[in-house]
């Protein structure tokens, strides 16, 4: 698996040679999972059913079980992800963060957001 690398701000960037940075293996899967879970439901023009409905399950009134349901469904859409092994979340100062360990064909991959 290969994909464009993303930095901590979820932006693509240039590598030391001036080319678009590319990730492979576990890091590529982590990048793809991160991008998918940051997608807001309805914002992808060619796939209006993609993403997590953050406005309904996080911003209006946080529903932990509903968020988990949408998060797991989204993570399982990532190619080569077979299972979500661990999941935790925290809401601090009105900010939701989560961590998930994924079982993939490349081994275990951790996604934090």
C-alpha positions in Angstrom: 0.0 0.0 0.0 1.2 3.5 -0.9 -0.2 6.9 -0.3 0.8 10.5 -0.1 2.3 11.3 3.3 0.6 13.7 5.6 2.1 15.8 8.4 0.6 16.6 11.8 -1.7 19.2 10.3 -3.1 16.5 7.8 -1.4 18.3 4.9 0.7 16.7 2.1 4.3 17.9 2.0 7.5 17.7 -0.1 10.3 15.3 0.9 14.0 16.2 1.1 14.3 15.8 -2.7 11.5 18.2 -3.4 9.0 15.5 -4.4 5.7 14.7 -2.8 6.4 12.6 0.2 5.1 9.0 -0.1 4.3 6.5 2.7 4.1 2.8 2.4 3.1 -0.2 4.6 1.8 0.6 8.1 2.3 4.3 7.8 0.3 4.4 4.6 -2.5 2.6 6.3 -2.4 5.0 9.3 -2.5 8.0 6.9 -5.5 6.6 5.0 -7.3 5.8 8.2 -6.6 9.2 9.6 -7.9 10.9 6.5 -11.1 8.8 6.4 -11.9 9.5 10.0 -11.4 13.2 9.6 -13.9 13.3 6.7 -17.1 15.0 7.7 -20.2 13.3 6.4 -21.5 14.8 3.2 -18.3 16.9 2.4 -16.9 14.6 -0.3 -18.4 15.8 -3.6 -18.3 12.5 -5.4 -19.3 10.4 -2.3 -21.9 12.3 -0.3 -22.4 9.2 2.0 -18.8 9.1 3.1 -17.5 10.4 6.4 -18.6 10.7 10.0 -21.6 12.9 10.9 -19.6 15.0 13.4 -22.4 17.7 13.6 -24.9 15.1 14.7 -22.8 12.8 17.0 -20.1 15.1 18.3 -20.8 18.9 18.1 -24.6 19.1 19.0 -24.5 16.6 21.8 -21.7 14.1 22.1 -23.0 10.5 21.9 -20.0 8.2 22.6 -21.7 5.0 21.4 -22.9 6.6 18.2 -19.5 8.1 17.5 -17.8 4.7 18.1 -20.2 3.1 15.7 -19.5 5.5 12.9 -15.7 5.5 13.7 -15.4 1.7 13.6 -17.5 1.5 10.3 -15.2 4.2 8.7 -12.0 2.5 9.9 -13.2 -0.9 8.6 -13.6 0.7 5.1 -9.8 1.2 4.9 -8.3 -1.4 2.6 -6.5 -4.1 4.5 -8.0 -3.2 7.9 -9.7 -6.3 9.3 -10.5 -5.3 12.9 -10.4 -2.5 15.4 -8.5 -4.1 18.3 -8.5 -1.3 20.9 -10.3 2.1 21.1 -10.3 4.9 23.7 -11.5 8.5 23.6 -11.3 11.5 25.8 -13.1 14.8 25.8 -11.1 17.6 27.5 -11.9 21.3 27.3 -14.5 20.6 24.7 -12.0 18.7 22.4 -12.6 15.1 21.4 -9.5 12.9 20.9 -9.4 9.2 20.3 -6.9 6.4 19.7 -7.5 3.2 17.9 -5.3 0.1 17.3 -6.2 -1.5 14.0 -5.5 -5.1 12.8 -4.2 -5.0 9.2 -2.5 -7.1 6.7 0.7 -5.2 7.6 0.3 -5.8 11.3 -1.1 -3.6 14.1 -1.5 0.1 13.2 -2.3 2.9 15.8 -4.3 5.9 14.7 -4.6 8.9 17.0 -6.7 12.0 16.5 
